[in-house]
Amino acid sequence: MPNELKPINPRKTILSMRVARELLARGHRIIDIQYSRKDPGAAAYLFENSEELENYLTQL
């Protein structure tokens, strides 16, 4: 099987307000804020996904 790149989902959901604020401060684009399906009453921050965002999240 050839080494295929996995396509990047166009959105990345962040459940932490602290991480969402860090991403915004670093210039990442937020698409929407919705209620979290996993934690009723909490917010889910939807960001435009990119390689830079994925790389930053792996460093946390």
KOLROVEX-344732 format. One record per residue (C-alpha): x negated, y, z; residue number from 0; chain. Coordinates in steps of 0.02 Angstrom, whole numbers, plus 50000, padded with zeros to 5 digits. Example, Ala and Ser with C-alpha at 12.3 -4.5 7.8 and 13.67 -1.06 7.14 Angstrom:
2
ROLUM  east north    up   k c
ROLUM 49385 49775 50390   0 A
ROLUM 49316 49947 50357   1 A
END
This chain:
60
ROLUM  east north    up   k c
ROLUM 50000 50000 50000   0 A
ROLUM 49924 50169 49951   1 A
ROLUM 49891 50298 50085   2 A
ROLUM 50042 50411 50058   3 A
ROLUM 50069 50575 50148   4 A
ROLUM 50227 50583 50252   5 A
ROLUM 50335 50730 50195   6 A
ROLUM 50351 50868 50324   7 A
ROLUM 50526 50898 50391   8 A
ROLUM 50572 51079 50347   9 A
ROLUM 50624 51112 50528  10 A
ROLUM 50541 51077 50695  11 A
ROLUM 50645 51074 50854  12 A
ROLUM 50564 51142 51011  13 A
ROLUM 50650 51117 51179  14 A
ROLUM 50528 51216 51286  15 A
ROLUM 50552 51405 51300  16 A
ROLUM 50368 51424 51345  17 A
ROLUM 50311 51335 51187  18 A
ROLUM 50440 51430 51081  19 A
ROLUM 50371 51595 51147  20 A
ROLUM 50192 51541 51109  21 A
ROLUM 50241 51493 50932  22 A
ROLUM 50329 51660 50904  23 A
ROLUM 50178 51754 50971  24 A
ROLUM 50068 51659 50848  25 A
ROLUM 50179 51715 50703  26 A
ROLUM 50278 51556 50672  27 A
ROLUM 50452 51586 50601  28 A
ROLUM 50606 51539 50703  29 A
ROLUM 50757 51485 50602  30 A
ROLUM 50891 51466 50733  31 A
ROLUM 50930 51439 50917  32 A
ROLUM 51061 51308 50959  33 A
ROLUM 51123 51214 51110  34 A
ROLUM 51018 51060 51144  35 A
ROLUM 51104 50895 51106  36 A
ROLUM 50987 50805 51227  37 A
ROLUM 51008 50925 51372  38 A
ROLUM 51180 51008 51379  39 A
ROLUM 51166 51190 51432  40 A
ROLUM 50986 51205 51372  41 A
ROLUM 50926 51288 51212  42 A
ROLUM 50844 51208 51061  43 A
ROLUM 50731 51322 50958  44 A
ROLUM 50721 51278 50774  45 A
ROLUM 50562 51332 50687  46 A
ROLUM 50511 51328 50505  47 A
ROLUM 50390 51182 50500  48 A
ROLUM 50217 51194 50424  49 A
ROLUM 50048 51110 50437  50 A
ROLUM 49987 51252 50548  51 A
ROLUM 50133 51227 50668  52 A
ROLUM 50105 51038 50674  53 A
ROLUM 49918 51063 50705  54 A
ROLUM 49951 51187 50845  55 A
ROLUM 50075 51071 50930  56 A
ROLUM 49950 50927 50929  57 A
ROLUM 49827 51039 51023  58 A
ROLUM 49947 51072 51168  59 A
END
